[in-house]
């Protein structure tokens, strides 16, 4: 079927929303497999921790490149073909990644796999467009819940398979599953007609126009990027904290600890519903409070694992709810340009993740855990300043 016009949009079935949520989780989760696998990759390829840790940064860079170059095409190409093509490319790259025996092939196919893993970022604005206005925010929240669940389970899945089989099997099995699911998506996703009057060059030029003419978009994206930087720092450094004294966790145990992020499923859904009720400022204030004060329990991560868990829960709830808020705010800018708006927002957003991962590796190597916590605190203060300034501007508009 063709994409319905906004005035004739009918409610999406719960089964279809669930299908898209699963697709988001499957695609996005594959970009996070390597976080609990750093030490296993290090031992397998006989490289040092920094070299293995760089795969986490490269995964974020590959995702950012995909966001910047491919997501904008969602306004130009057939979305079903785009989503399925990306899934197939990502799947093949993961299978090739599982065969890596050198550092260069490890890096190359890590980039390729995450470059194609941005299908979720085509699906989310697509779902927002085909949903009735009154349920659009809730739909985005549900898809974000699926995405968050995929990211959470990806770490546990990777840790389990790596512990009881090998890190290579993580990518091999994921690649096969993704290929099978691509077939399902081809059969179930609705067809869409590309917008008339658009060219590829005009699509990319419009990204800069959107960024230049919408400072609100840039402010929300920068605040979101700093938030994702905090979460990326937490999960990148989690392997360092739990894999060393006093815990000495295995890959699987680290992945199980990452299940704390399940709170993000609730926070995404709660944020979508609350934003839909017009309580954007309430959501923003609560999220910033949680991200800022999560630094206190995180500081004691190496002394008490329960206190550490509280800090992880606070940061995860704050970031995921804040992200849903930001997406709903920026999607209101232009209905017909949501893929491009999402591309601008998510490119900046995932740049924050790359910065957080790189900062975590550097801070851990030079300053230990205290350096990682200090990085998170700086990011939190930046979020507070940008968010409050943006809400002030929205009230004045």
Secondary structure per residue as TSV (DSSP state, phi and psi in degrees):
chain	resnum	aa	ss	phi	psi
A	1	X	-	360.0	156.9
A	2	X	-	-89.3	159.5
A	3	X	-	-65.3	123.2
A	4	X	-	-72.6	154.6
A	5	X	-	-72.3	153.7
A	6	X	G	-53.4	-37.0
A	7	X	G	-75.5	-13.5
A	8	X	G	-112.8	13.3
A	9	X	-	-64.9	131.4
A	10	X	-	-107.9	157.1
A	11	X	-	-59.6	142.7
A	12	X	-	-79.4	142.2
A	13	X	-	-70.0	151.3
A	14	X	H	-63.3	-32.2
A	15	X	H	-67.0	-39.7
A	16	X	H	-69.2	-41.4
A	17	X	H	-62.0	-41.1
A	18	X	H	-62.2	-41.9
A	19	X	H	-59.8	-45.7
A	20	X	H	-66.8	-35.4
A	21	X	H	-64.6	-41.2
A	22	X	H	-63.5	-41.8
A	23	X	H	-61.2	-41.8
A	24	X	H	-61.4	-44.0
A	25	X	H	-65.9	-41.2
A	26	X	H	-63.3	-44.8
A	27	X	H	-71.7	-49.5
A	28	X	H	-69.0	-36.1
A	29	X	H	-61.8	-32.2
A	30	X	G	-64.3	-19.2
A	31	X	G	-77.8	-5.5
A	32	X	G	-118.1	5.9
A	33	X	G	-56.2	-39.5
A	34	X	G	-74.8	-11.4
A	35	X	G	-61.7	-44.7
A	36	X	G	-86.6	1.5
A	37	X	G	-102.8	5.1
A	38	X	H	-53.8	-49.7
A	39	X	H	-70.7	-33.5
A	40	X	H	-67.3	-42.0
A	41	X	H	-65.0	-40.3
A	42	X	H	-58.2	-47.2
A	43	X	H	-69.8	-40.7
A	44	X	H	-65.0	-44.5
A	45	X	H	-95.6	-0.9
A	46	X	T	56.3	52.6
A	47	X	-	-119.9	174.1
A	48	X	-	-90.2	172.3
A	49	X	H	-62.5	-40.1
A	50	X	H	-64.0	-39.8
A	51	X	H	-66.5	-41.8
A	52	X	H	-68.6	-40.0
A	53	X	H	-64.6	-25.8
A	54	X	H	-64.9	-22.0
A	55	X	H	-62.8	-31.6
A	56	X	H	-65.4	-43.0
A	57	X	H	-65.7	-44.5
A	58	X	H	-63.4	-34.1
A	59	X	H	-62.0	-41.3
A	60	X	H	-68.9	-38.5
A	61	X	H	-64.1	-43.4
A	62	X	H	-60.2	-39.9
A	63	X	H	-66.4	-41.8
A	64	X	H	-62.7	-42.6
A	65	X	H	-62.0	-40.8
A	66	X	H	-63.4	-41.3
A	67	X	H	-61.6	-43.6
A	68	X	H	-72.6	-37.8
A	69	X	H	-98.3	-29.9
A	70	X	T	-107.2	-40.0
A	71	X	G	-58.9	-39.6
A	72	X	G	-58.1	-24.7
A	73	X	G	-71.4	-8.3
A	74	X	G	-62.9	-23.1
A	75	X	G	-86.2	-6.1
A	76	X	T	-117.9	-37.7
A	77	X	S	-101.3	168.6
A	78	X	-	-65.5	118.7
A	79	X	H	-65.9	-36.3
A	80	X	H	-64.2	-44.8
A	81	X	H	-64.2	-39.5
A	82	X	H	-64.3	-47.8
A	83	X	H	-60.9	-49.1
A	84	X	H	-66.6	-40.0
A	85	X	H	-61.5	-41.5
A	86	X	H	-66.1	-39.3
A	87	X	H	-64.5	-41.5
A	88	X	H	-65.1	-43.5
A	89	X	H	-61.4	-44.3
A	90	X	H	-63.4	-41.3
A	91	X	H	-62.8	-46.6
A	92	X	H	-63.4	-39.4
A	93	X	H	-64.8	-38.1
A	94	X	H	-65.7	-39.9
A	95	X	H	-63.8	-42.5
A	96	X	H	-67.2	-35.0
A	97	X	H	-62.4	-36.2
A	98	X	T	-66.4	-17.9
A	99	X	T	-96.3	3.4
A	100	X	-	-64.4	134.6
A	101	X	-	-125.8	-4.6
A	102	X	S	-127.9	162.7
A	103	X	H	-64.6	-38.4
A	104	X	H	-65.7	-43.6
A	105	X	H	-70.2	-33.7
A	106	X	H	-58.9	-48.5
A	107	X	H	-66.3	-44.5
A	108	X	H	-60.8	-51.0
A	109	X	H	-78.4	-19.7
A	110	X	H	-64.3	-45.7
A	111	X	H	-60.7	-46.5
A	112	X	H	-64.4	-43.9
A	113	X	H	-62.4	-42.6
A	114	X	H	-80.4	-24.4
A	115	X	H	-61.8	-38.0
A	116	X	S	-89.6	-3.0
A	117	X	-	-87.5	14.2
A	118	X	T	-93.2	17.1
A	119	X	H	-54.7	-36.1
A	120	X	H	-59.2	-33.4
A	121	X	H	-80.2	-8.4
A	122	X	H	-90.1	-37.2
A	123	X	H	-69.0	-39.5
A	124	X	H	-64.5	-52.6
A	125	X	H	-65.5	-30.4
A	126	X	H	-61.5	-47.1
A	127	X	H	-63.3	-37.6
A	128	X	H	-63.3	-37.2
A	129	X	H	-70.8	-39.5
A	130	X	H	-89.4	2.3
A	131	X	S	-93.1	149.2
A	132	X	-	-60.4	146.1
A	133	X	H	-52.0	-37.7
A	134	X	H	-71.6	-18.4
A	135	X	H	-116.6	5.3
A	136	X	H	-60.9	-46.4
A	137	X	H	-62.8	-41.0
A	138	X	H	-66.5	-37.1
A	139	X	H	-64.7	-44.3
A	140	X	H	-59.4	-41.1
A	141	X	H	-62.3	-39.1
A	142	X	H	-69.0	-41.2
A	143	X	H	-66.6	-36.3
A	144	X	H	-66.4	-34.3
A	145	X	H	-62.3	-42.0
A	146	X	H	-63.8	-40.9
A	147	X	H	-62.9	-45.7
A	148	X	H	-62.6	-42.3
A	149	X	H	-61.8	-39.1
A	150	X	H	-62.8	-42.2
A	151	X	H	-64.9	-41.8
A	152	X	H	-64.5	-52.1
A	153	X	H	-68.6	-24.6
A	154	X	H	-62.1	-39.5
A	155	X	H	-68.9	-42.1
A	156	X	H	-67.1	-44.5
A	157	X	H	-59.2	-47.0
A	158	X	H	-63.2	-43.4
A	159	X	H	-64.4	-40.9
A	160	X	H	-65.5	-51.8
A	161	X	H	-63.1	-39.8
A	162	X	H	-66.0	-40.0
A	163	X	H	-68.8	-41.2
A	164	X	H	-102.4	-2.2
A	165	X	T	-139.9	-92.7
A	166	X	-	-165.4	162.6
A	167	X	H	-67.7	-29.6
A	168	X	H	-63.1	-36.2
A	169	X	H	-65.8	-25.4
A	170	X	H	-59.2	-50.9
A	171	X	H	-74.7	-33.9
A	172	X	H	-63.8	-50.5
A	173	X	H	-65.2	-39.3
A	174	X	H	-64.4	-40.0
A	175	X	H	-61.6	-42.6
A	176	X	H	-65.8	-45.1
A	177	X	H	-61.8	-42.0
A	178	X	H	-63.8	-39.0
A	179	X	H	-62.5	-44.1
A	180	X	H	-64.2	-40.7
A	181	X	H	-71.7	-27.3
A	182	X	H	-61.4	-36.8
A	183	X	H	-64.1	-43.4
A	184	X	H	-61.9	-44.0
A	185	X	H	-62.9	-37.9
A	186	X	H	-61.9	-36.7
A	187	X	H	-79.5	-29.1
A	188	X	H	-101.1	-30.9
A	189	X	S	-69.3	142.7
A	190	X	-	-71.7	153.3
A	191	X	-	-81.6	155.2
A	192	X	-	-135.1	151.8
A	193	X	-	-102.1	130.3
A	194	X	-	-64.6	151.3
A	195	X	-	-66.6	139.3
A	196	X	T	-79.0	154.1
A	197	X	T	81.9	7.8
A	198	X	-	-108.0	145.0
A	199	X	-	-126.1	163.0
A	200	X	H	-59.5	-42.3
A	201	X	H	-64.9	-39.1
A	202	X	H	-68.7	-32.7
A	203	X	H	-60.9	-48.8
A	204	X	H	-70.2	-36.3
A	205	X	H	-64.7	-35.4
A	206	X	H	-67.1	-23.7
A	207	X	H	-60.1	-45.3
A	208	X	H	-68.6	-35.2
A	209	X	H	-65.2	-44.5
A	210	X	H	-60.2	-44.9
A	211	X	H	-64.7	-41.2
A	212	X	H	-71.3	-36.5
A	213	X	H	-91.6	-5.4
A	214	X	-	-130.4	77.2
A	215	X	H	-60.3	-25.1
A	216	X	H	-60.4	-42.3
A	217	X	H	-61.0	-44.0
A	218	X	H	-68.0	-39.7
A	219	X	H	-64.4	-44.6
A	220	X	H	-64.2	-38.6
A	221	X	H	-66.3	-41.6
A	222	X	H	-67.2	-41.3
A	223	X	H	-63.5	-42.5
A	224	X	H	-63.8	-38.2
A	225	X	H	-62.6	-41.8
A	226	X	H	-66.1	-37.3
A	227	X	H	-64.7	-43.5
A	228	X	H	-68.6	-29.2
A	229	X	H	-62.0	-39.3
A	230	X	H	-63.1	-48.8
A	231	X	H	-65.0	-38.9
A	232	X	H	-64.6	-39.0
A	233	X	H	-62.0	-43.4
A	234	X	H	-62.0	-46.5
A	235	X	H	-81.3	-28.3
A	236	X	H	-69.2	-43.6
A	237	X	H	-77.3	-13.6
A	238	X	H	-58.8	-38.3
A	239	X	H	-63.4	-38.9
A	240	X	H	-69.0	-42.9
A	241	X	H	-67.6	-48.6
A	242	X	H	-84.9	-20.5
A	243	X	H	-84.6	-8.3
A	244	X	S	-117.6	-175.4
A	245	X	T	-59.7	141.9
A	246	X	T	-96.4	9.8
A	247	X	T	-95.8	-48.8
A	248	X	-	54.7	50.8
A	249	X	-	-74.6	150.6
A	250	X	-	-80.8	172.9
A	251	X	H	-56.5	-42.8
A	252	X	H	-65.8	-42.2
A	253	X	H	-65.3	-36.8
A	254	X	H	-64.5	-42.5
A	255	X	H	-62.5	-38.7
A	256	X	H	-64.9	-39.6
A	257	X	H	-62.3	-34.0
A	258	X	G	-65.3	-13.8
A	259	X	G	-64.6	-12.2
A	260	X	G	-55.8	-27.3
A	261	X	G	-65.9	-3.8
A	262	X	G	-59.2	-21.6
A	263	X	H	-62.5	-23.1
A	264	X	H	-63.8	-25.7
A	265	X	H	-65.6	-44.7
A	266	X	H	-68.0	-43.9
A	267	X	H	-65.2	-35.7
A	268	X	H	-64.9	-46.6
A	269	X	H	-64.8	-43.7
A	270	X	H	-62.0	-43.7
A	271	X	H	-63.3	-44.5
A	272	X	H	-59.0	-45.2
A	273	X	H	-67.3	-41.7
A	274	X	H	-68.9	-40.5
A	275	X	H	-63.7	-38.3
A	276	X	H	-62.1	-21.1
A	277	X	T	-90.8	3.7
A	278	X	T	82.8	21.4
A	279	X	-	-107.6	48.0
A	280	X	H	-60.6	-41.7
A	281	X	H	-66.6	-36.7
A	282	X	H	-62.2	-46.2
A	283	X	H	-61.2	-44.6
A	284	X	H	-60.8	-46.5
A	285	X	H	-64.3	-43.2
A	286	X	H	-64.5	-42.9
A	287	X	H	-62.7	-44.3
A	288	X	H	-65.7	-40.0
A	289	X	H	-58.6	-46.4
A	290	X	H	-65.4	-44.3
A	291	X	H	-66.9	-39.4
A	292	X	H	-67.5	-48.1
A	293	X	H	-86.1	-4.0
A	294	X	H	-66.5	-19.9
A	295	X	H	-62.9	-27.1
A	296	X	H	-67.3	-56.8
A	297	X	H	-67.1	-31.7
A	298	X	H	-62.7	-30.9
A	299	X	H	-58.2	-30.6
A	300	X	T	-98.0	21.6
A	301	X	T	-57.3	-37.0
A	302	X	T	-86.8	-2.7
A	303	X	T	-104.3	-35.5
A	304	X	-	-147.8	118.1
A	305	X	H	-70.6	-26.6
A	306	X	H	-72.1	-39.7
A	307	X	H	-65.8	-40.4
A	308	X	H	-58.0	-42.6
A	309	X	H	-61.5	-39.3
A	310	X	H	-61.7	-42.7
A	311	X	H	-63.0	-40.3
A	312	X	H	-64.8	-43.5
A	313	X	H	-61.0	-43.8
A	314	X	H	-63.0	-45.9
A	315	X	H	-67.9	-39.0
A	316	X	H	-68.4	-44.9
A	317	X	H	-61.0	-46.4
A	318	X	H	-61.5	-46.2
A	319	X	H	-69.2	-46.1
A	320	X	H	-66.3	-40.9
A	321	X	H	-67.0	-38.1
A	322	X	H	-65.6	-37.3
A	323	X	H	-66.5	-43.0
A	324	X	H	-63.1	-41.2
A	325	X	H	-57.4	-50.2
A	326	X	H	-60.8	-44.0
A	327	X	H	-62.7	-42.4
A	328	X	H	-66.2	-34.8
A	329	X	H	-67.2	-44.8
A	330	X	H	-77.4	-26.7
A	331	X	H	-65.8	-19.8
A	332	X	T	-75.6	-11.6
A	333	X	S	-64.4	-47.6
A	334	X	-	-158.1	113.1
A	335	X	G	-58.9	-40.4
A	336	X	G	-79.0	-10.4
A	337	X	G	-117.7	27.8
A	338	X	H	-65.5	-35.2
A	339	X	H	-64.5	-42.1
A	340	X	H	-70.5	-39.5
A	341	X	H	-61.1	-43.8
A	342	X	H	-63.9	-35.3
A	343	X	H	-64.6	-45.1
A	344	X	H	-63.2	-48.5
A	345	X	H	-61.3	-50.1
A	346	X	H	-73.4	-28.6
A	347	X	H	-62.6	-46.3
A	348	X	H	-67.7	-40.5
A	349	X	H	-59.1	-48.7
A	350	X	H	-76.9	-17.7
A	351	X	H	-62.9	-35.4
A	352	X	H	-64.1	-36.6
A	353	X	H	-65.4	-43.1
A	354	X	H	-62.9	-40.9
A	355	X	H	-65.1	-40.2
A	356	X	H	-65.8	-41.4
A	357	X	H	-66.0	-46.7
A	358	X	H	-63.1	-41.5
A	359	X	H	-64.0	-37.5
A	360	X	H	-65.6	-44.0
A	361	X	H	-63.0	-44.4
A	362	X	H	-67.8	-46.3
A	363	X	H	-63.4	-41.2
A	364	X	H	-64.1	-41.1
A	365	X	H	-69.3	-33.1
A	366	X	H	-105.1	-29.4
A	367	X	H	-128.3	-4.4
A	368	X	-	76.9	-164.8
A	369	X	H	-62.4	-34.3
A	370	X	H	-60.6	-33.5
A	371	X	H	-66.8	-37.7
A	372	X	H	-65.3	-43.4
A	373	X	H	-64.9	-41.3
A	374	X	H	-61.8	-38.5
A	375	X	H	-61.4	-44.6
A	376	X	H	-61.8	-38.3
A	377	X	H	-65.0	-43.3
A	378	X	H	-61.6	-44.3
A	379	X	H	-61.3	-41.2
A	380	X	H	-63.3	-41.5
A	381	X	H	-64.5	-38.7
A	382	X	H	-62.0	-41.0
A	383	X	H	-61.4	-45.7
A	384	X	H	-57.0	-47.3
A	385	X	H	-66.4	-45.2
A	386	X	H	-67.1	-44.4
A	387	X	H	-63.6	-46.2
A	388	X	H	-66.0	-36.6
A	389	X	H	-65.4	-40.8
A	390	X	H	-67.8	-41.2
A	391	X	H	-65.9	-34.0
A	392	X	H	-62.9	-43.5
A	393	X	H	-65.8	-36.9
A	394	X	H	-66.1	-36.9
A	395	X	H	-68.0	-34.4
A	396	X	H	-75.5	-22.6
A	397	X	-	-70.9	360.0
